[in-house]
Amino acid sequence: MIRRGGSFRISIPVCAGLLAAFFCLCISALLIVGVCHRQIDNARQQNRESAQRVLSRMKRERLPRALPPDRSKAIQVLDAHRQVVASTGQVVGKPPIAAFRPDGPLPDDKTLCPPAGLNGCMTVYALDVFQQPGKTWMIYVASPLPPWYGDLTLLLFLIGTSAVVITMTAAGAFQVVRKVLAPVEAIRAELAEITATNLSRRVPVPKHQRDIKLLAETVNDTLDRLDAAHEQLQHFTSDASHDLRSPITAMRIQVEEALMYPDDTDWPRTANVMLAGTERLQAIVTDLLTLARLDAGAPVCLEATDLAELVGVELDRRPHRVEVIRNLQQGVFTGCDRLKIARLVTNLIDNAERHAEAQMTVIVCADGSVAVLEVVDDGAGIAVDLREVVFERFTRLEASRDRDAAGTGLGLAIARQIAEEHHGTLTVEDSERGARFVLRLPRCHLLPPV
């Protein structure tokens, strides 16, 4: 029932009731079988006693043709010629009720269905009586077999008791399941009330029932992350809208002003302004697409890369506004996606060059099992309380806005996400002057050539 989508509240009590019914059936069957065997043994014992009473009477006196009734038993006495010489009323004038004889000197009994002249299955007891040498008489005593249920009172008692046990078991299971599932129902009801506009609510955590308590805590942790992600998405949308709207508004104003005064407009200057705005929009859109791909969690294609070589290539791609001091240790290999790590290095270099006064330092070295990249500038630095803020999306400190208004505020966020995607870290650490960004990635070791 559970596998087919049934409710725990129904399926578990039903299963408990069926299990109780099975045990009641087994116990009842054992009791009934035991009682039946006992009644059969009692019937055989009574048949022996009846046969012994007839035998005692034969030894004392001549038997009358009609024997006195003995409860529900049928008794016949046969002479040596197998003629009925005496019998109880129900078999008077009828042929012998059985034809078998004891196999040995001891009496014997068999079940006949039915004996001759009678109805139903009966137990027939046979006793040899030696009247004279060579002449053996027979005494047959037949009594009805007990019913299959042994005793009607016992059967009714077992049925009533089984019904009570099954009902109490199912009802108890239902109450237990309802009590156990009450916290789950509370969690479900609370989740049903939570909407995208109100993620601050949390499901109740039961004090007991450890498994359900863990479930509730996990649900609340998930809601915490969802709430944080929703808040981050709202900030992201707001910041993205602002950063996209600013260049669009500036470009619109330039175009409207040029169209209003076409003869007085410096069209080359206007085109340059429009081009700068377009480039800023393109940079923002490119960074947003990069973040979207990183958020999607696409698999990373790792290949062993000499970090110093990769950094050197990125430094050589373009001229720099400030002096670049290189301290690149060769042979520091890391498993990475070259394009993504190149993007990370470019973002760090751009950020350092934007804030540097006269020089920046780029260091690549090995620290045990970690490959380390440091990018240090000699600018104003970053306050300790802002070292994590700078990695948030669309975060641009006041100094950054003053130095470069065209920045998107996404470069460092992209860099950190790329680092985490490669199981590494990107942090801002202490330095004597300026900002010091430190990237740590797991090292990999190349096998020597054969």
Secondary structure as UniProt FT lines:
FT   TURN            2..5
FT   HELIX           8..60
FT   TURN            71..72
FT   STRAND          73..78
FT   TURN            80..81
FT   STRAND          84..87
FT   HELIX           89..91
FT   TURN            92..93
FT   STRAND          108..112
FT   TURN            116..117
FT   STRAND          122..132
FT   TURN            133..134
FT   STRAND          135..144
FT   TURN            148..149
FT   HELIX           152..193
FT   TURN            196..197
FT   HELIX           210..260
FT   TURN            262..264
FT   HELIX           267..295
FT   TURN            296..297
FT   STRAND          303..306
FT   HELIX           307..316
FT   STRAND          323..328
FT   TURN            330..331
FT   STRAND          333..336
FT   HELIX           338..355
FT   STRAND          359..367
FT   TURN            368..369
FT   STRAND          370..377
FT   HELIX           384..386
FT   TURN            387..388
FT   HELIX           389..391
FT   TURN            393..394
FT   HELIX           398..403
FT   TURN            405..406
FT   HELIX           411..421
FT   TURN            422..423
FT   STRAND          425..429
FT   STRAND          436..443
//
